[in-house]
Amino acid sequence: MHRRAGQLLADVRPNVQSRQSPPIRTPTKQNDSKSFIRQPRKLPPSELPAAAKLTDKLIRVAAGTKFTPRRPWKHTETLRGDEFRLLEKIRHAPKTETQTAFTVDVEDADPPLAPEDASAASIIEPGSLVEVRKSTLFACGIVLGHTYLNGRMWHLSLTSTGEIVQHVGTDAYIDVPRMVDKDLALRAGTSAAPTSRVETNARVEILKHLREAEKAINKAYLVIGRRNEVLYPLVKAKNPDEWATVSLTEAAKLVSDYRQESWPTLFATHKYIMARPLEFMPQMYTQRLALTYDVRPENHVVKLQRVLDMVRKRSPELDAFIEKVRGLIRHSREKTTESWDELPRRVVAEHVTFSPDDRVILDVLHLALRRTRHHAADPYAGVVTSIIKRIGLYTQMMVDDVSLRQFLIDVGEIAPWEDMVSQRRELNLDLMPDAESPRVKEQNTIVTKGMSSRLSSRASETQPLGPEDFYPGDTVEHLRHDFGNLPVYVVDDAAAEELDDGLSVEPVPNEPGSAWIHVHIADPTSVLPPTHVFAQAARQMGSSAYFIHRTWPMLPPSLTHERLSLGSLSSKGKPQPVLTFSFKVDAEGNMADFDVRAGLIRNVTTVDYDGADKLLGIGTVQIGRPFGAPTDPPAPRVPVLEAKDVENIRLIHEVILKYRKRCRQIINPFMFSAPLANLTVPTKPLYGAPTTPASTASYYRGFPNLTYEVLSQRTLERGSRLIIAECMKAASRVASRWFSAKGVPMLRRCARPPIPLEDSRDIERLKAIMDEEGFVDHAEIVKVKLHVPPVEYLLEPGMHWAMGIPRGEGYVRVTSPLRRYHDLVAHWQIKDALLRPNAHSRLFTPGWLTSYAPAVIEQEKLWKHSDRNHRLQWALMYIKRFLDHPNPSSDRIDPLQSLTAYITEPVRRRDLATDQHPCHVPLLGLQGTIVTPKGMDIPVGQHVNVRVKDIQVGLKALFLLELCEGS
């Protein structure tokens, strides 16, 4: 008998019996002092099939019967009894563990005032039914409203217990819009307890709807359980080593046979999937919007189950593994200490080999060090805790990802400098070295084949293009403007890998003080059609990934470096195709005219930022290096230029400063940015451990030679860097104007001005203290409660307040097509308008662009989070090694002895005894958390003296501080 059916029968039996006639007593007969009870009659064999059939029928009827459990005790139903009980719940709802869990920790918590991290799609409409999760806690609730607190958008939901839970959008895994009327939800208020009779009555009504919704979900869940369909074998990938995905609607059709597309069935299917973390995993950022789940590879599941059995049975294979790695760890730690200041290298420990069972255990521990949402249960947690504790060489009270990372370093499975962020599965980065990567080899083959066929003949220009075919010729060759020998200056970082923009200047004859600035942008769409496999891969990636140790380009280097990067063709004496965005600046600094053309450039000169600053007579940018400057810094690349070239570069600088000053007179936004840490390596790429598991153990000596730098927008936006930044903004404004003038649809990047939440005069106060370049100290910004509206992508030319772009003009990103897919889309759309100026429809329709906009925002958010976490991890790795140095030199610079931080957010509760205060340490360019005894209040924006308390580097890096004495 199915256990669920058996339980149902057990609960139903008392109710069924009470509706029948009184039970028939078994007659007894007195015989002296003895009595007998009549035994039930044994069924003859001929009646057994009929009895079994009847039993099965009773089980099915009971499983689908509504019943009232005997326990817990149910109130006697009265006319308004349930309503009064709901009223009591609302009035006396205590603060519970659920409320605390959702407000203490915010996964991937962003610094205050991060508008790019929010979007209209991430805001859940009031009246929606949501399921919110945090670790093992979860609850259903109705969203009552939103609040903007500490630079984040919070949702406030009423749960079935009558409490208000405050949570961020990513805590919600599934939502059902309009479960209750929006007006009813807004009438309920958002305070912890109702403040009026209107709010009280509204909450009572909402709880009635919520209770009915939960009943519908539970009924649908019973249907899934009764069907007893196992989902995992039906949706796993055919390749046992590959991940798969399944949508919620697909899963519901497979596990339920009752109203498969109804919201209760979808909600119940979600519960079914989330209850199986060994097989399924929610997606990192888009779970609620996409309603898609990751399906673990079959080999991952099999290996984890096998190691789980080893742990439960305390198998000899596990004992042998633990004994083996104990010796390896001690040996590795000894070598690490003696080679602390050496350059990095991997050493094979030939005296230690791993058996197949050892390899399975190590593979599982590797898989455990993969990022999952903190909201979901981790099926690896028990295995990791058991093995690490049994090894007995790690002193942490709690085994977590920090302990696991250190263990894998100690046994040589990952390098001490291994980057955790780039290994996140949602980034889909090729971790193999380029020389060994099958993906890179395939790309190079496609490039070689495509370019050879493109150059050999143009007879196939009218034939349809295949997924690996480049354009047979330049589609706008006949429209290109040849700039002849006009000098083009490419100014970028000395280590820049993709040169995609250059500048030219032409004074206007007979108009003193006026000049044309031409922004020449690399033209990958001269070769690449939107149907190409490279274009589709670029759309999935969104943008190039520039990490400290390695760069992952959006387009293959064999294509960009040899043909598309500015100067790649002109250096060979060939003209370089470009898209040119030109704007005329008059004597007053106004943008008096503009144009967009396909062009050809021939005379390209490359110079780095520091070299250009020397030509302009401007000092180099003052970069903070708290731990000291590198011993052999690279010399600035200053080319030998003619006097005319120097004059042109200075003219560009003069024109752009005049244009910028005029723009700030129209809209005068204040800017703010905190100093941020940035680490550099002498040479890239810097690889970690081999991606292929080895049967022989290894360990690592030394560590890469890193330079710790602190940068800020205020220090960088000067000289040649300011010229390039302003020219790229101007080119994007030109593109928006051109699209509007031609009536061509395109997405604009828009951002409305910040909104003061308490005092309408706060904006003017901030403007009063900004410097002549428009910057306000970040410590002053955090003192003011502002709501910074999220960035949006709209078809209308909206305002971009932070860039000083007024409504009606707009801003279209077009200047980085080698590293941003959205810029590629704009280039294809421009080419289509140039080739078909009178067409009624465009290559990318308004509908397609509107549906594509949310993907742009989600990709930007993903890469922004990844970049921030990546740089924090490397900075803390550097500081931790600095603190742990076994033999520090007596004359080394130690900035950690005198640290000052300012508070960026109000206090948060950490645990029962301590509070945590988010802060920023300007000298190190790092966000941190000050841990204080419970009840200590430090105002936001106040500077305090701090010292390092702890550094934790795992899947997520944490910088913990404590107050200095007397602070």
DAFENUR-V883469 format. One record per helix or strand of 3 or more residues. SS is the DSSP state (h for helix, s for strand). FROM is the first residue (numbers start at 1). TO is the last residue. Records with the same first field share a line. If there is no record, write none. Layout:
SS=FROM-TO ; FROM-TO
This chain:
h=3-18 ; 45-63 ; 81-91 ; 97-104 ; 115-117 ; 120-122 ; 169-171 ; 182-187 ; 197-227 ; 232-235 ; 248-255 ; 263-274 ; 287-290 ; 298-313 ; 316-338 ; 356-368 ; 381-391 ; 401-410 ; 421-423 ; 425-427 ; 438-456 ; 477-479 ; 524-526 ; 533-541 ; 557-564 ; 570-572 ; 609-616 ; 643-666 ; 713-716 ; 719-742 ; 762-769 ; 778-781 ; 801-803 ; 821-835 ; 846-884 ; 895-897
s=129-134 ; 137-149 ; 152-159 ; 164-168 ; 172-176 ; 244-247 ; 280-282 ; 292-295 ; 345-353 ; 487-492 ; 501-507 ; 515-522 ; 576-585 ; 591-601 ; 603-608 ; 676-681 ; 696-701 ; 706-711 ; 748-751 ; 792-794 ; 899-903 ; 914-921 ; 926-933 ; 943-952 ; 958-963
